[in-house]
Every structure is written in C-alpha cells, then in structure tokens.
Amino acid sequence: MKELKEFTIPFVGLKIGEHRFDYTVKSPFFEHFEYDEFNDADVSVELLLVKKATLLEMELSFDGTVNVNCDLTNEPYDQPIEGTYRFVVKFGEENGNEDEDIIILPHGSHEVNFQQQLYESIVLAIPAKKVHPGVEDGSLQSDILKKLEELTPKSNDEKSSDDSDETDPRWDKLKNLLTDK
C-alpha cells in the first residue's frame, strides 16, 4: 500500500528527546485504506515521539468523532472515539517479529511511517455494537423504529389479555392422539 507522506516522520534531523506532532484525520484517510464503514470522520491526533540513541518510542493519542450508521435503525450518528496506542521503533534485521507493538526498520533508515498503526487504532476504538444515542434514551423518532415496535413479539401476559381462553381446534385434535390408544 502506498504510504501517505503526511504520516511519515523523518527522524534523522531530530534531537534526542520528546517531539510532538499534531494531525487531523478526515474521511480521505480511511478511503485510502478502502474502509467505507465511516460516513465521515473528524479525529484529532497527537503523536509523541521520544527519540533515544538506539530506538524511537511513539505514543498516538486520538480524540474525535466518526459518523457511522446505527446497527439497529441504520440512522447515521456521530460516535465519539478516543484512545491511545504505544509502540516502539527499533533498528535491525527484519526477522519476522510478530509483535505488533514493535516496528523494525533496517539500519540506515531515516524516516518512519505510522499510518497503519493510526488506522488500526481508530478502527478498533469503535464499539462492536453501534447504537444511536436516541435509541438508548427513547428520543429517536424513525420509521424503522416504529416498525420494529409493531413487529416485536408480545409477552405471555399481553397475549392472554388479548385472546380469550379458546385454543386452536387443530391442537385439540392432536391432544386426543395422546389419550387415544
């Protein structure tokens, strides 16, 4: 995948110590990854890079909203998200290290790209079940919600008050099979 230059940091000219970088992530960032679950996005990102003699420590902190569709009503709403993700950049041979918190760059590298870590952090910050806040507090008015209320099964108490004590005659015939031997 092509790297976005905006999320590439040349660390060669940086002094040893802490460095802060601020970014704003919008919808085109997720379109680059062909991720279409978000209708819109507005996320503020702060990257704290601590340069040391032999490695880089990076901490992503993000806060903002993404516009998603509710899983129950399919109504769009703004889902607030926030989170942090820490990882380390080391230098050496790429030997198939499976630890996702460590990035290994070849010796002589002069820049690091963190777009994949940012993308994964934001996507994983979304709750598994997306429910519109209006559904939870009962203030959402939509045609889909009205139809769901109409189609919800009635409890036993409601059924017995609506129907009389008559049973279906077909079931009565079947009950006779049990007693007739």
Secondary structure, DSSP 8 states (H G I E B T S, - for coil): ----GGGEEE-TT--SEEEEEEEEEEHHHHHHTT--S-SEEEEEEEEEEEE-SSEEEEEEEEEEEEEEE-TTT--EEEEEEEEEEEEEEEES-------TTEEEE-TT--EEE-HHHHHHHHHHTS-SS---HHHHHT----HHHHHHHHHS---HHHHHHHS-S---HHHHHHHHHHH--
